[in-house]
Amino acid sequence: MGSVVNVGVIGLGLRGTMFSRALGHNPRARLAAVCDVDAARRERVSAEYGVPAFAEARDLCAAPGLNAVIVATPDPLHRAAVAAAAERGLAIMVEKPLATTLEDAEAMVAAVRRAGVLCQVAFENRWNPPYIAARQAIERGEIGSVITLNSRINDRIDVPLGMLSWGARSSPGWFLLSHTVDMARWLSGREPKRVYAQGQKKVLAARGLDTYDSLQALVTFDDGLSAVFEASWILPETLPMIVDVKYEVIGSDGALYIDWHDQGLHHVTPAGYRHPIVAGLDVHGRPTGMPIWMLDSFIACVSGDTAPLASIDDGLAAVRVVEAIHRSADSGTPIDLT
């Protein structure tokens, strides 16, 4: 691989535009092409960065000189872009969740393995300092063996109703619990084997979105470790932060508590009280934070042909669990993972 990685970005929503900008701050990478189905959006980004724009992922992947692509399309629409990139032998970073169906996830894994290309799934919490510190403490044996995990991750209702134009095609399971499941596997080193879940469809259904308001899951792992995972995305818009995250790891000799809701700055004005998001804040004009560190790690993997921290197999493992959580909530019965 040459000294500069030429990258195409597929999907120019919030994440795709962020990655497009961040590539300009990595000396080992260059934004080489962009793709989006929205003509105005792709032409705007194309003009801003002086790169060609495409309406179809397949056409972008066929552009000469590309080394890698970032797939930042909506949750249900990763499969075609990943397959097109794999067919062209391009390295891939694909947003989480890998897919919203097990069929799509398995098809992507097959395409990547068939082509033998590098693929990193964007589980950005693997670059998140509190989770890294927790994993290091577990590895050092500071809390003994992990006995149970408890997680709560909730979004405000403006996420499915406004921020995501495709909220009805996702759920708090796909959008939020994919993070939770990946962290459970990464922190514990264990594999989920059984899920029993319940969910509610009331608030969003009344607003015209046929998706879950919230999901609660009891997850049992291969060594008997148990976990309780909760996620919702119907919190009031008056919540100071768009997301509320709590993660608890209880061990035989101690415990770890992660609270990602309050990021350290409390902002009070006559207009109200808020907790601004500071993770990912520009520092002296340069984008920072876990999505950027994750992107930089991907570029390093492509340059050095090293293995990604979050592989496509990790993506598939999370899809298996979240898909089972949905099936259990739909049926009211436990689901065994094979």
N, C-alpha and C positions, 0 to 999 in steps of 0.2 A: 504494500500500500504506500502511496506517495505521502509527502509531508502534509498535504492538505486534503481533508475528506470533503468531497462535494456531496451535499445533502439536499434532497428534495423533501418538502413538507406537504403532506396530504391532509387536507382539512384545516381551514383557517378560522376556526372559532377562537375562544379565549386561549386554549392551550397551543394551538397551531401558530397563532400570531406571537405568543410569548416565545415559543421555540425559534420562530423565524428571526426575531430580534436577538435572542441570546446567541445564536450561531455567529453573529457578527462580532461577538466579544470573545470567541474562542479562536486563538491563533492557529489551531490545527484544523479548523473547519471553515466551510464557506457555504452559505445558502446559494444553491444553484438553480432551483426551480420550485414553484409552488403549484398547488392544485386545490380547487374547491368547486362545487357545483354552482355556487352563487357567483355569477359573472362580475357583479360590481365588487364583491369582496376580493376575488382573486386578482382583478385588474388593479385594485387599489394597492394591494400588497406587492404585486408585480412592479408597479410604478415606483413604489417607495424604495425597493431594494434593487431595482434594475435587473430582474431575472425573468425568464419566461414563465408564463402561466398556462395551466392546462385545466380542462373541465373534467377529464377522466384520469383516474389513477393509472390505468394501463398506459396511457399516452405519456404521462410523466415518467413512469418507470422505463420507458423506451428511449428517453432523452439521452443523448450521448454524454459520456463523461461522468455520470453519476456513480457514486460509491455506496450511498446509503439513503434510506428514507425514514422519515418519522411519520407514523400513521396516527393522526389526531382527529379522525372522523368520529361522529357520535358512537356511543357504546355498541349499538347493534350492527354497525357498518364497517367493521374492520376486515372481514374475511376477504373480500375481493381485492383490497389494496395489499394486504399481506401476501396473498397468492401471486399477484402481479409482480411484486417486488422480488419474491423468492424465485420466480421463473426467470427473472433477469439477473439473478445472482447477487442481489443487493443486500447489504446488511440492513437490519430493520430494528427500529425502536417503535413499539406499538403501545398505545395507551391501555391502561387497565379500565375495566375488566377486559381480558383478552377477547371475550365474546359474551353474548347474552344467551347463547344456546350451547349445549355440549357438542352438538353436531358441528357448529361453526368452529369451535375451539379445536376439536380433533382434526378437522380439515386443515386448519392453519398449521397445526403441529406437523401433520403429514407433509404439507407443502414445504415447510422449513427444513424438515429432516431430509426429504427427497433432494432438495437443492443443496443441502449442506451449508446453509448460510447462518451467520450470526444473528440472533434475535434476542433483544432485551425487552422485557415487559416493564412498563412504567409504574412500578410499585415504589413511589417516591419516598415512602417512609423508611425504606432501607438506607436512605441518606439523611434521615431526620435525627438530629443529635440526641433527643431524649430516648428514642428507641435504640439507637446505637449504644448509648451508655447502659441501657437496661440489658441489652444482649451481652455486653462485655461483663457486666456484673454477674449474670447467669453463668457465663463461661468460666468465670473465676471461682464459681461455687459459693458466692457470697450469700445466696438465699437457699442453699441446699438444692434439692431436686424440686422441679416445678410441679405443684400439686393441682392448681387450678388457675384459669384465666377468666377475667371478667372485662367486658368491653362495652362502652356506650358511645355511639357516634351518631349525632343528630344534626340535621341541617334545617335552616329556616325554610318556610314554605315558598319563598320566592325563588328557590333553586329549581324545583320541578315546574313551577308556574311561570317563571320568567327567564331565569338564567339559562335554562336548557329548553330549547325549542322542541326537543324530542323527549321530554320528561315522561310522557305517556308510554314510551317504548322502553323505559328503564324502570328502576325501582330503587328503594333504599337498600335492597339486597345487592343489586349489581353496582350501583353507584358508590355505596358506602361500605357494605360488608366485605367486598372484595379486598379492601385495605385491611380490615379486621382479620380475615382469614389468613392473608399472607403474613401479617405480623405474628399471628399465633404459631404458624408453622416455623417462621424464622426465629422467633424468640425461644420456642420450646424444643425445636428439632424433632417434633413428633408429627405424625400424620393423622388427620381426622378419619374416623371409621364409622360414625353413626351420628345422625342429626335428628332432632325432633323440634319442630318449629310451629309457631303460630303467627298470624298476621291480621291486620285490620285494613279494611277498605271502606272508609266512610267520608272523610274530609275531602280528599282529592276526587273521589268518585262524584261527590256532589258538585265539584267544580268542572266536571267533564273529563277527568283523567282516570282511566281504568287501570290503576296501579295501586300498589300497597302504600298506605300511610306509614306503616311501621311493621317491623318484623322482630320477633324474639326467637332465639334458637339456643337449645341445649346441645352442645357438641361434645361427643366422647372421642378420645384419641386412642391410638393403638396400645398405649401402656396404661390405660385407665384414667389418664389425665382428663379432667372435665372442664368445660368452658361454657359461659353464658354470654352470648352476643346479642346486643340490642342495637337497632338502627331505626331512625325515623327521619322524615323530611317535611314535617308540618309545623315546626316551631314558629311562633309569631315573628313577623318582620321587625318587631321592636327589640328582639334579642340583640345585644350590642355586637356580637360576632355572628358571622354567617354560619359558623359550625361550632359545635360543642363536642369535645372529644375527651373521654376518660378511658384509661387502660390500666388494668390492675393485674399484677402477676404475684400469686401467692405461692411461696415455696415451703419446704419442710423446715427451714431455718430463717425465714425472713420474708419480706415482701417488697415489691416495687410498685410505685404509683406514678402514672403519667397523666398530666392534666394539660391538654393542648388548647383549652378554651381561652385562658387569659395569657396573652403573650407578652405581658410585662408593661404595657403602656395603657394608662387609664386617661381618657380624654373627656374633660368636663367643660361645657360651654353653656350659655343661656339656652341654646337650642336643644341640649340634652346631654346624655352620658353614653359613652361608647368605648369599646376596646378595639382600637384599630388593629388590623392585621399587619404585623411587622415582619413575619416570615416571608421572605421573597422580596423585601424592600430593596430598591436600588441603593447601592453604597458607592458614593462618589461617581454616579453615572453608570455604574456597572450592575446588571441584574445579578442577584444572589439568591440563595435559598435552595431547598432540596430539589425542586424540579431542575434548576440550573446545574447543580452538582451531579444530578442523575444524567443530564444531557452530556456534561463534560466527561463523565465516566463512560458513556456509550461511545463518544468520539475516541477516547483512549482505547477502548476495546477494539474498535474498527481499525485504528492505526497500528495497534500492536497484536491484533489477532488473538486477544485473550478472551477468556470466558466472561460473560456479563454477570453482574451480581444477582440479577433477577432474570432467570431464563424463561423460555417459552414453556418449559415443563412446570415451572412455578405458576405461570399463568393458567395452564391447564388444571393444575391441582386446585387453584382457587375457584375456577369455574365449576369443577365437579362439586365442590362443597356448597357454593351459593345456589347452583341449580338444584341440589338436593334440598336445601332450605326452602326454596320455592315449592318444590313438589310436596314436601312435608306440610307446609302451611296450607297448600291447596287441598290436600287430602285429609289432613288431621291425623296422620299416622307417621311413626318414625321411619326413616330411610337409612338403610345400610349402604355404605360406600364400598364398592368392590374395586 
